[in-house]
């Protein structure tokens, strides 16, 4: 998503600072043993994953075109965002050490909010793995980052993701125009979830 969440929470400066610190310290290994912060050595595997349109076509904010250079630049940009406490890019590895999925977390500390986007290799889709991984990731975002709000988007025709999102308990908020890095835009479905007890 190219813009902060629709719901605007009042966030004191000390809360925003605490969120930034938690994002910098977030350890993907607490998501699972096969999760790693994306680094330059993952660029080729991530490129191979994302060159498959079955993985990348529904995801609007990926670098285009899918080249090793663009993916390498994306990883470097994600590392800078991580250092600033504003997000992280995580890869999932299969038993052979290949990249079989990714999650990109965007954090807006000043809004106490975060977004997740991601995808799995085509041979791992529609097996329930995405649903379990998404549920684990949603809980992890609240715990690891300390945010009070999670937002997600999905393409209008991405019914599989919509089912996963709604099963997890997100509130549908309508559609939203999302802008890609190249300036093009896409109408997307938009959901929010507040931290339990908020």
C-alpha positions as CSV (number, residue, x, y, z in Angstrom):
1,X,0.0,0.0,0.0
2,X,1.4,3.4,-0.9
3,X,-0.3,5.4,1.9
4,X,-0.8,5.2,5.6
5,X,-4.0,3.5,6.9
6,X,-7.4,5.0,6.7
7,X,-7.9,4.8,10.4
8,X,-5.8,7.5,12.1
9,X,-4.8,6.6,15.7
10,X,-3.5,9.1,18.1
11,X,0.0,8.0,18.8
12,X,2.3,9.8,21.3
13,X,5.9,10.3,20.2
14,X,7.2,7.8,22.8
15,X,5.0,5.1,21.4
16,X,6.3,5.8,17.9
17,X,9.9,5.6,19.1
18,X,9.2,2.4,20.9
19,X,7.7,0.9,17.7
20,X,10.8,1.9,15.7
21,X,13.1,0.3,18.3
22,X,11.0,-3.0,18.3
23,X,11.0,-3.1,14.5
24,X,14.8,-2.8,14.4
25,X,15.1,-5.7,16.9
26,X,12.5,-7.9,15.3
27,X,13.8,-11.4,14.7
28,X,12.2,-13.4,11.9
29,X,13.3,-16.6,13.5
30,X,10.5,-16.1,16.0
31,X,8.1,-16.5,13.1
32,X,9.6,-19.9,12.2
33,X,12.9,-21.7,11.8
34,X,12.9,-21.2,8.0
35,X,12.4,-17.4,8.1
36,X,15.3,-15.0,7.4
37,X,15.8,-11.3,6.9
38,X,16.3,-10.8,3.2
39,X,19.9,-10.1,2.3
40,X,21.9,-9.8,-0.9
41,X,22.5,-13.5,-1.0
42,X,18.8,-14.1,-1.3
43,X,18.4,-11.9,-4.4
44,X,18.7,-14.6,-7.0
45,X,16.3,-16.9,-5.2
46,X,13.8,-14.1,-4.6
47,X,14.0,-13.2,-8.3
48,X,13.4,-16.8,-9.3
49,X,10.3,-16.8,-7.0
50,X,8.9,-13.5,-8.2
51,X,9.5,-14.0,-11.9
52,X,6.6,-16.5,-11.8
53,X,3.4,-14.6,-12.6
54,X,1.4,-17.1,-10.4
55,X,3.3,-15.6,-7.5
56,X,3.8,-11.9,-8.5
57,X,0.9,-10.9,-10.6
58,X,-1.6,-10.4,-7.7
59,X,0.9,-8.3,-5.8
60,X,0.9,-4.7,-6.9
61,X,3.9,-3.2,-5.0
62,X,6.7,-5.5,-6.2
63,X,9.6,-4.0,-8.3
64,X,8.8,-4.2,-12.0
65,X,10.2,-5.7,-14.1
66,X,11.4,-8.6,-12.0
67,X,15.1,-8.6,-12.6
68,X,18.0,-9.5,-10.4
69,X,19.0,-5.8,-10.3
70,X,15.6,-4.6,-9.3
71,X,15.2,-7.3,-6.6
72,X,18.7,-6.5,-5.3
73,X,17.8,-2.8,-5.1
74,X,14.5,-3.8,-3.3
75,X,16.4,-5.8,-0.7
76,X,18.8,-2.9,-0.1
77,X,15.9,-0.5,0.3
78,X,14.2,-2.8,2.7
79,X,17.4,-3.0,4.8
80,X,17.4,0.8,5.0
81,X,13.7,0.8,6.1
82,X,14.6,-1.8,8.7
83,X,17.4,0.3,10.1
84,X,15.0,3.2,10.3
85,X,12.4,1.1,12.1
86,X,9.9,1.3,9.3
87,X,9.8,-2.3,8.0
88,X,11.5,-5.5,7.0
89,X,11.7,-7.9,4.2
90,X,11.7,-11.6,5.1
91,X,12.3,-14.7,3.0
92,X,11.1,-18.2,3.8
93,X,13.5,-21.0,2.8
94,X,12.6,-24.6,1.9
95,X,14.5,-27.7,3.1
96,X,17.1,-27.2,0.3
97,X,17.7,-23.6,1.3
98,X,15.8,-22.2,-1.7
99,X,13.5,-19.2,-1.4
100,X,9.9,-20.5,-1.3
101,X,8.1,-17.4,-0.1
102,X,8.5,-13.9,1.2
103,X,6.8,-11.4,3.5
104,X,7.2,-7.6,3.3
105,X,6.3,-5.7,6.4
106,X,5.7,-1.9,6.2
107,X,5.4,0.0,9.4
108,X,4.2,3.5,10.1
109,X,5.4,4.1,13.7
110,X,3.6,7.5,13.8
111,X,0.3,5.7,13.1
112,X,1.0,2.6,15.3
113,X,0.2,0.6,12.2
114,X,1.8,-2.0,9.9
115,X,1.0,-3.8,6.7
116,X,2.0,-7.2,5.4
117,X,2.3,-8.3,1.8
118,X,3.7,-11.6,0.6
119,X,3.6,-14.7,-1.5
120,X,4.4,-18.4,-1.7
121,X,6.0,-20.4,-4.5
122,X,3.3,-21.8,-6.8
123,X,3.8,-25.4,-5.7
124,X,3.1,-24.4,-2.1
125,X,-0.1,-22.4,-2.8
126,X,-3.6,-23.7,-2.0
127,X,-2.3,-26.2,0.6
128,X,-3.3,-24.2,3.7
129,X,0.3,-23.1,4.3
130,X,-0.6,-19.5,3.4
131,X,-3.5,-19.4,5.8
132,X,-1.4,-20.7,8.7
133,X,1.5,-18.5,7.8
134,X,-0.8,-15.4,7.6
135,X,-2.4,-16.1,11.0
136,X,1.0,-16.5,12.6
137,X,2.3,-13.4,10.9
138,X,-0.7,-11.2,12.1
139,X,-0.1,-12.3,15.7
140,X,3.6,-11.7,15.3
141,X,3.2,-8.2,13.9
142,X,1.2,-7.1,17.0
143,X,3.8,-8.8,19.4
144,X,7.1,-8.0,17.5
145,X,6.3,-4.5,16.5
146,X,4.0,-3.3,19.2
147,X,1.6,-1.7,16.7
148,X,-2.1,-1.3,17.4
149,X,-3.4,-1.7,13.8
150,X,-2.7,-4.0,10.8
151,X,-3.8,-3.2,7.3
152,X,-3.9,-5.4,4.2
153,X,-4.9,-5.0,0.6
154,X,-5.6,-7.5,-2.1
155,X,-6.4,-7.3,-5.8
156,X,-10.1,-7.2,-6.6
157,X,-9.9,-10.6,-8.3
158,X,-7.6,-12.2,-5.6
159,X,-10.3,-14.2,-3.9
160,X,-7.9,-16.7,-2.2
161,X,-6.2,-13.9,-0.3
162,X,-9.5,-12.3,0.5
163,X,-10.7,-15.5,2.1
164,X,-7.5,-15.8,4.2
165,X,-7.8,-12.2,5.3
166,X,-11.5,-12.4,6.3
167,X,-11.0,-15.7,8.0
168,X,-8.3,-14.1,10.2
169,X,-10.9,-11.5,11.4
170,X,-10.0,-8.4,9.4
171,X,-12.7,-5.8,8.9
172,X,-13.4,-5.0,5.3
173,X,-13.2,-1.2,4.7
174,X,-14.0,-1.1,1.0
175,X,-11.6,-0.4,-1.9
176,X,-8.6,1.8,-2.1
177,X,-6.5,3.1,-5.0
178,X,-2.9,1.8,-4.5
179,X,0.0,3.3,-6.3
180,X,3.0,1.3,-7.4
181,X,6.6,2.6,-7.3
182,X,6.4,3.2,-11.0
183,X,3.5,5.6,-10.6
184,X,0.8,3.2,-11.9
185,X,-2.1,2.4,-9.7
186,X,-4.5,-0.4,-8.9
187,X,-7.9,-0.5,-7.2
188,X,-7.6,-2.9,-4.3
189,X,-9.8,-4.3,-1.5
190,X,-8.7,-2.9,1.9
191,X,-9.1,-4.4,5.4
192,X,-8.0,-3.4,8.9
193,X,-7.5,-5.3,12.2
194,X,-7.1,-3.6,15.6
195,X,-4.9,-5.2,18.3
196,X,-7.1,-7.3,20.6
197,X,-8.4,-5.2,23.5
198,X,-8.0,-1.9,21.6
